[in-house]
Amino acid sequence: MPDHGGYKRTLVISDLHGCYAEFNELLDVACYDPECDKLILLGDYSDRGPQSREVIARVKALVEEHGVIALRGNHDQMFVDALLQHKDSSFLRNGGFHTIRSYCELDWDEYDFDYDRYIEAKSFILDQYKPHIDFLQTLPLYYEDARHIYVHAGVDPSFGEKWKEQPERSFIWIRDAFYKHPVQAGKTVLFGHTPVMAMHESADIWFGGDKIGMDGGCCFGGQLNCLEIAEDGSYRSYVVKSRRSGG
């Protein structure tokens, strides 16, 4: 039997990417009840979508008030690194501008970039939203129960059942080396990071034997997926279509 820790269901969602409205709607569609359901979020709360600040605030509240499991994704790490270590290029190149705009309500866009204003915006975020940054820094890289491993990007198959020993970067960045090969980790791996359209011709959850792909590409105009794991180990999916046209 799955280990639900006294909960009736486990609900899993990945790659919110600032899609605040879709996240709230998906929780409603899945009839999420914090008293009965364990909710696990697989990372990437910021970038690309329009409401990163609201998403991070909601996730933080869910963790602190209801014990939700929130994992760290590569976009969460890039956001922190841009603010604290001035690693700006990869952050901005991967949709970080939308996160800055969400926090600072700027009227300029990525095609009218002003570096000085960007530096001011980062200082503003660190001053006004430091609890958000502290929260993202503390997020774990993985979670596991009796039958499943939950992670943002995946696990390196070369580590087998010693997957916890893989480099930290693999937990949040690995792609092809993971999902294209058997994992043999002893449990089914639930992951986000790589949109499932890379694995099959659909935005629906991908069931790939020893792994389950969750990312429906909501921030690109796809959909936000939720996987329900029932007490008997059966799966059920819930879907909310993106409110974005794509891109």
Secondary structure, 3 states (H helix, E strand, C coil): CCCCCCCCEEEEECCCCCCHHHHHHHHHHCCCCCCCEEEEECCCCCCCCCCHHHHHHHHHHHHHHHCCEECCCHHHHHHHHHHHHCCHHHHHHCCHHHHHHHHHCCCCCCCCCCHHHHHHHHHHHHHHCHHHHHHHHHCCCEEECCCEEEECCCCCHHHHHHHHHCCHHHHHHCCHHHHCCCCCCCCEEEECCCCHHHCCCCCCCEECCCEEECCCEHHHCCEEEEEEEECCCCEEEEEEECCCCCC
